[in-house]
Amino acid sequence: MKRLTWPVLGLALALAGSCGDDDDTTPDADAGDTGGDDGGGSGVLYETCPSTCAVPPTCRAGQLQTCCVCVDPPIAQAGRTACGIMSEYCDEAPVDPLNTACLQPSGFPDPPPTDPPTVNVRGVVDVYGNGNTVAGGDITVEFYRMAEDGSLGALLDTSVATLAACEDSLLPTPFETGLEATCCPGPCQELMPDTDDCTPTSGDCRALWYYEVTEIPTSTPLILHTSGNAAYWKDLYYSNVFYFPEDETPGGYVFYRAKTLSVDDWRAIPATAGDFDGIAAGQGAIAGEIHDCDNVKVYNATVGVNPTANTFAYFNGVEEKPYPDTLRTSTNSDSLYAALELAPGLARVSAVALIGDDYVNLGWWDAYVFPDALTVVTIRGTRPTQVPTP
């Protein structure tokens, strides 16, 4: 049973599955590949991407080329992250196998309607890792249509997110455990990183910003942009954002948790991943999570980006303080990846899982890399605009 709390790029160690048979891990590309184009014999099932590459990649020996991206072959069975290890986008016990239904024709999502209904969206903005929300001032939240080249299209609505506006009654009750539940309960605050012990009055909670926007079209590719005081925060651009009428809560809105990234962590995360010079001025980065068709985090998946980033990393599986783990070769329980130092422009992200003896493409997305900013891309299977045409 999955726990689909509320959208977040939240972040412990994954319980790795058994390794596949090294002598028989590459399936016949035609054996069960019902997801559309097979990528020209890539050996990866359920590729829903076009078979031609705008920018053909050059893969290293042993890598898989899938959906025009070079990906290291996963060596351990992929699984779904259990609730308790992570608090959101997790699977309640007993943990189910990966859901790949949306990668196959019988489970493809409906294509976008001509005149999609709209929804109101409200939520909080919280912080990746470190950051003082009180000192950092307000955060601006903007919703755009995504342009055909993955960049910003028409501005749909904007909201200045403030700490003072956040009231628990305006938001759904989050799933919380441990110190988060006892010290910082409710949707308008969270536990500070590196907190080992606390009380409700110990000052170890961080207030969150509240935002609300209206008339956002459903079944439509969107970009959500968060920005703030440049001395404290880096711009984040969320790509591959879709809302659907069935996402509405009983209160008549869709909840979406966005994030911001501190300038300090923008500098520290690349160094932790081995890029000690940091991300050069004018360059950007892509980071996100890998989910299955139930929107549950996937561990032991491998990820690639075309063009290739200067530095690539998976993370430590610590929800409160995510940092790169240079020893990992696949996603941890947090399902996070990061491609650091990319030139501005279009980039494709794709992910692969080992399921049984088969390599399976879990999805792909074309996103725009913005200069001096982080583009967030979470893979969530086949999207409405990606359904292959007969």
Order of alpha helices (4+ residues) and beta strands (2+ residues): beta-beta-beta-beta-beta-beta-beta-beta-beta-alpha-beta-beta-beta-beta-beta-beta-beta-alpha-beta-beta-beta-beta-beta-beta-beta-beta
